[in-house]
Amino acid sequence: MRYTDRMRQEQRLAAILGKLADTGSVTVTGLADDLGTSVASIRRDLQALEEQKLLKRTHGGAVAVEVIYELPLRYRVGRREEKRQIAEAAAQLLTESVHSVGFNGGTTTTELARLLATTRSLKVVTNALNIASDLCSRPTVDLVVTGGGVRPESYELVGPIADRALAGISLDLVFLGVDGIDARGGITTHDEVEAQTDNCLLRTAHRVVVLADGSKVGKRAFSRIAAISEVHMVITDSSAPSDELDRLRAAGVEVVVA
C-alpha cells in the first residue's frame, strides 16, 4: 500500500507494524517511499516503536519481535469503515427484549459500545477498560467491570479474578471480538489467558455474537476461545471469503454480512 498524503505519526506507526505483521521485516528506505515521508521521520518512528518493545531495529530497518505478531489495540487503525458497518449491524440486535449485554475488548466491540442507545436502561458487563471508560458516565447504563490483570495489548482485564467475576452471571447477549474464526478451529485469539476469560464471558450468554471483519474469517490465532458450535451468529463485512462463510453456515452459524 502506498500513501501519497502526509501521515500523522500514529498512522505511520500503525502502518509500520502492519507491514511487520505481514512480512516480518522492513527497511527505512522502503518505508519512507511507501509512506511518503522522510527517512529521518521513519528512523524516529522505528526508535519510538523499539522503545515500546514492538520491534527490533536492525542496520537499515527493523524486524518483528515475535513469531506470532499481535498489533496493539491503539495501533489497529485499519478497516475502520468495515468495523463501523459491523458495529451498526450488531446494534440492530439490541432490541427492547435485550436487558443485559457483555463485551470483550477489541476495536469492533469498542465501536459497538459507543453506539449503545441511551434512551433505556441496559446492564453492561465488560472486561475492557476502554469500553468501561466510554460507558461509565452514561446514566442509563448499569455498568459492571470484571476486575483482573490488565493485558496492555487489548486493554482487557483477564485471568482468574476476571474469570471468577463472570461465574454465576447470566446475560441476554454477548458480543465477542476475535482474532480468528473458522468452521473447524472455532473462535481464537492470540493469548491463552485472554482466551480463557473470553470463554468465561461467552458462557454467561443466552446468545453469542462474534464481530469479525473479513480479515479474521477463515483464520486461526494461537489460542482457542470456543468451538464454533458455541457461536450463534457472526457479523462480518463483504471482504470475508465466501467459501469460509458457507462453511460457517453449514456448521449452524447465522452469518450476517454488513
Secondary structure, 3 states (H helix, E strand, C coil): CCCCCCCCHHHHHHHHHHHHHHHCEEEHHHHHHHHCCCHHHHHHHHHHHHHCCCEEEECCEEEECCCCCCCCHHHCCCCHHHHHHHHHHHHCCCCCCCCEEEECCCHHHHHHHCCCCCCCCEEEEECEHHHHHHHCCCCCEEEEECCCEEECCCCEEECHHHHHHHCCCCEEEEEEECCEEECCCEEEECCHHHHHHHHHHHCCEEEEEEECCHHHECCCCCEEEECHHHCCEEEECCCCCHHHHHHHHHCCCEEEEC
